[in-house]
Each structure stands twice: as C-alpha cells, then as structure tokens.
C-alpha cells in the first residue's frame, strides 16, 4: 500500500476516535434480544381480550393426539372463558407415549372417558401394527379386489363416418 495513502487513512481514523488511545470503537450498537417476558405479556394481552378467568388448582393436563401420543403438561397455567367455550393451557409440555401415563390417569377418568380411552388404545395398537408391517409385504388378494375382471363380450358403439364432406366444412 502507498505510504502516503496509509498515513492519510491513519490520520482520519485518529480524528474519528472517541476516547483515548487504545480504546475500542464500536461500529454497531447491539440491541438486546426480546426475552420470554415479552411473549408472556403478549399472551396476557390476548387472554384479556378473550375475557378469560384463571382456574386454580390444576396439577396436570393431558391432551391425547391422533398418533397415539399424549401432550403432557405438569403444573400448567389454565385460563377459561366458559361463555365462549375457550380454554387456554400454557406451560412446558412434553410429548409422551400413552403407555407411560396409563396407570396414573385411570383414576382421573370417568366412564365416558374410559370408553374413549379404550377406543384410542385400539387405534393406537392398529397404528403400531401398521408401522411394524414391512412396506414390501403387500397381499396379492387385495390387489385383485381393486381391479375388476374384463368381460370379453361387451357392446361398443362404432361411430358412423360422415358421408358428406360439405357437412364437415359447415360445422367448422
């Protein structure tokens, strides 16, 4: 690099420096990242708009998913607007398998829930069996049921050729 140009750049840098010799110049002022408190404030604002009331004493919440797993919340915060049929459950949720939670949740379920749990367990077993079955093991009998057999004697109407070319020209 040209020594004259280098000296000129060093002089400009010295003129722009704030503070004493050896201090670091900041080029970018770093902004603090938003914390979880801002998310919580947004959630509280949305809940106020829905006019929900907190429900105390909820120890755990289990949400059954279609794939047979359970979304399990331990000590969640629960808010409800019963008039709008709206419930808000928030906290740290974990995805667990149904078999992990079954002994602990049986005493919490009523007779209607036990029937639905039985149905859910049957569908879960069906899903597990489908996952264990290798994809290459296809039954040949099932493939035959999908396509009907062809019948040799079937009626097909043949199109009659137009005899007059002038009729074709008129149509076009």
N, C-alpha and C positions, 0 to 999 in steps of 0.2 A: 504494500500500500504506500501511497505517496506520503512522505513525512509531513509535508505542508498540510495536506488534507487531514491527516491524523491529528495534528496539533489543533486544527480548526474545530474538529469534532470534539476533542477533549475540552476545549475552551467552552463550547456550547453546553456540554454535559456539566461542567463546573458551574456555569451560570444558572442552570435549571435545578441545581441541587438545593434541597431544603435541609437545613441542619448542618452539622459539622462534617468534617472529613471522615469517611468510613461509614457513614450512615446508609442504610438501605433505602432505596427509592421504591415506593410501591407503585406499580403500574395499574393494578386492578384493585378496587375496593371490593373485598369479598363480602357477599351477603350471607346472612345466616339462613340455613335451610329451615323450612317450616317443620315444626315439631308435631307430635301427635296431639298436642293440646289444641292446635287449630282445627284438626279434624274433629276432635271431641266437641268443640264449640259449634262447628257446622252441624254436627249430628244433633246437638241440643236445640239449635235453632229450628231444624226441620221437625223435631219432635214437638216443639212448642206450637208450630203451625198446625200440626195434626191434633192438638189439644189432648195429649196423652197424659196419663197419670202413672207414677211409678208403682210397681207391685213389689211389696217387701216379702222376704222370707222364701224366695225361690232359690233352692240349693243347686239344682241342676236342670238342664234342658236337653232332651234328646230329639233329634229330627231324623226321621227314617228316610233314606234316599232310595231311589228306584233300583240302584245297582246292588242293594242288599247291605250297604254300609250305613253307619249311623254318624251323624254330626253331633258330637257331644260337647256341651258347654258345662263347665264346672263353675259355680258361683257367678252366673251371668247377671247383667242388669236387665230387667224386664220392665217395659212400659206398655200400657194398653189404653186404647180408646175403644171401649166396648160398643158405644153407639155407632162407630164407624167400622166395627169388626176389624180393628187393626191392632196388631201386636208387634212390638219391636224388641228383639232379643239381641243384645250385643255384649261382646266379651271375646275371650280367646277360645275358639272352637277347635276341636280335634276330630279327625275322621277315624273312626274305629269300626271294627267289624262287629256284626250283630252278636256273634258268639261270645265276644268279650264282655258284653253288657247284660246278657240274658239273665243270669242268676240275680243280679242286683235290681233289675227293673220289673221283675214279675210281680212283686208285692205292690207296686205302684199302679199297676194296670187294672182297669175294670173289666167286666165281662165282654163288653163290645170291643175293647182294645185287645183282649186276648184272642178273639176270633180274627181280628185283622192282623195280629202278630202271627198267628198260625198260617194265615194266607200268605203273609210276607215271607215266612220261613220256607214255605213250599216253593214260592217263586225264586227265592234265593238258592234253594237246592237245585232247581231247574237251571239256573244261570251257571252254577258251579259245574253241573254235568255237561252243559254245552261248552264250557271252557276246557274241560278235561278231555272231551272228544277231539281226536285229531281232525284237522280240516280235510284231509285226503280220504277219510273213511266215509264216502258217500254211498248210500244204499242205491242199488240199481233198480229196485222195485219202485222207489219214489220217483225216479226219473221217468219211468214208463207211464205213471199215472198223469203226468203233466201233459204229455203229447197224445192226442187221440190217434187211433189206428186209421189208416187211409182206406177208403172203400173204393173198390175198382169200378163199380158201375154207378156213376153219378152223371147227372144231366148237366150239360153245359150248352148254353145257347150260343150259336155261332152268329156272328154279325153278318148281316146281309150286305153284300157290296153294292154301292150305289151305281146305278146303271147309267146315269146321265151326268156327264162332266159339267154341264151347264148349271145343274143344281148345286154342285160343289162351289162353283165360282160365285153364285148368287149368295151363298152363305158367308163367304169370305168377304 
